[in-house]
Every structure is written in C-alpha cells, then in structure tokens.
C-alpha cells in the first residue's frame, strides 16, 4: 500500500451533529451481532454501513451538504475498518472524481500537498454522505410512517438510483 492509499484508508469522515439522532435511530453503534440488530430494530449493523448508504443516496441524487471547517463533525471509525472492502473501494472511485483530486500529481507531492489532496476526497465523502442523511431526514419528516415499511431503505436507494 502506497502512502496516498494508506492515508485514504486512515481517514475518518464525519457527519454533522444534526444527523446524530437519525444515525443512532437506524444504526448500531459499536457493531453488534445480527440478533442484537434485529432486537433493537436497527436497519444497519454499523454506523459506517449507514454512512456508506447515505453517501450513495447523496451521490445518486446529487445532494451535497455544505460542511464548513467550523462544523464540529462526529466521527466513528477509520475507513480501513469498513467492510466490504470492494464497496469501500467503489466509494473512493466515486468520491475521487467529485473532489478535484490531482491523481497524477499526488505521487510527486510533498507531505502537506498529499494531505490537502486527501482532505479534498474526505470533503467530497462528507458532503455527499451528509447530503444523503439530510435527504433521508426530510423523507422521514415528510411521512414518518414510511420507516414502518419493511423495504423502506431499499426503496429509497432504488428511487435515488433511478
């Protein structure tokens, strides 16, 4: 693993505090067994699963949430721990072109230049994920009964991708 790739996987993207209640409602903090997930009615076994889901909702619908440097973001786990790795790699493949990442120049940059490029990717991931959370929040607030539907999250993703 080269230095750039290593830094990408070490990043810890965050979400704005206003989505904390939504995230805690639908995802299990600290993982947990499948049985615990169903006992507590969680749609996602881990926060990162919901985060990836929200990223793709935001990306497919082209909804970005402006995250400023002043926003105190809540973080949860380094990307290197997210699974499946193929899906994480796909997330990077989608985020990098949206971030104005200097793909060819980065290998010859000094440490501070690489850090700035990685921050661009992190910013794109955070912007789309928080945009996805914002969209999900609005959908639920417009009709709270939707979350009672067994396939709510599947249908929401299918609608976003169409």
N, C-alpha and C positions, 0 to 999 in steps of 0.2 A: 504494500500500500504506500503510495507516494504521499508527500506532505500535504498536498491540496486535498486529496481524497481523505486522508486521516482527519484533517480539520473539518471537512464536511460532516463526517460521521461523529465527530466530537461535539458538534453544535447542539444546543438545547433551545429549540424555538419555543416561544411563549404565546400566551393568549392574554387579552386584556381582562381585567377583573370583572367587568360586567357580564362575562360569559361563565363565570365560576359556578353559579347555581345551575346553569344548563349542563355544564360538563359533569358536575357532581351528581346530577339527577340521572344521567344516562350512561355514565361510565364508572367502572370500579377503580378506585384509587388503590395503587399497590398491587394490581393484578387480582389474583384470586382464582379459585377453581371454577369450572363451568357451573357446578352446582351452586356455589355462592352467588354467581352472576344471576342465575335464574331465581334464586330465593329472594334476592334484593331487587329483582325486576330491572336489571341493568341491560341495556342493549349492546354495550361494548364492554369487553372484559378488562380493557386497559384504557387509560386516558389517551395514549398515543394512537390507539385504533380510531377513537372518535376524532382525534386531531387530523389524522390522515383522511378520514371520511370528509370532514369539514373542508380540508384543503381542496379535495376534488370537487366538492359542491361549489366552492368559491371559484375554482378554476373553470369548471364547465359552464357556470353561469356568468363568468367574468365579473365576479363581485369581489372587489378589494375593500378592505377595511383599513383606513389610514391609521397606522401605528406610528406614533411620534416617538422620538428619543426620550421624551419626558414621561411617556406612559410606563408605569411600573408593571411589567409583564410577569405573569405567573408561569413558572416553568415546572417541568415534571421529570423528564428523563432524557438522556443523550440519545441521539438518533441511532447510534451504534447498537443500542439495545432493542430497537423496534423490529418487529417481525411481521410478515415475512420479508426477507432482505430484497427479494425481487420487486416487491411493491414499493419499498423504500427507494430502491434504485430508480423505479419509474417516477416516483415523486420528484427525485432530483432531476431526472430527464425533462420533466415538465417545468420545474421551477427555474432551472438554469437559463433557458432561453427568455424567460419572463423577467430576468434580473439584470440584463445587460452585463452579464459575467464575461470577462475578457478571456475566453477559452484558450486562445493561442498565446497570449502574452503572459498568462499567470505562471507558467513554468519558469520564466526568467525573472520574475518579480522578487523583490526582497520581502522579508517577513511582513512588514507593515502593508505592502501592496497586496500580498496574498490575503491578509486579514480583512482588508477592505473589500476584496472580491467575495470572500466567504460571507461577509456581512450583507452583501447585496443578495446573495442566494437566501440567506436567513430572512432577510426583509421580505423577499417575494413569498417565501413559505408562510411567514407570519401574516402577511397581508391577505393572502387567499384563504388561509385557514380561519382567520378571524372574520373574513367576509362570509365564509361558509357558516360559521357559528351565528353571525348576525342574521343571515337568511333563515336558518333553522329556527332561531328565536322568533323571528317575525311570523313565520308559518305557524308555529305553535301558538303564538299570541292571537293570531287571527282566527284560529279554530282549535282550542285546547283539546277537543275530543279526537283530533287526528292521531294523537300519540297512543290512543287506545287501539288503533288498528294494528293488527299483527305484523303487517308488512310496511309500516309507515316509513322506516328508514330506507328500505329497498325501493319503494315507490318514489320517494323524494329524490334518490340518486338517479333512478331511471328518468324521471321528469327533467332533472338537471342536465342529463346527458343527451336529451333528445332535441 
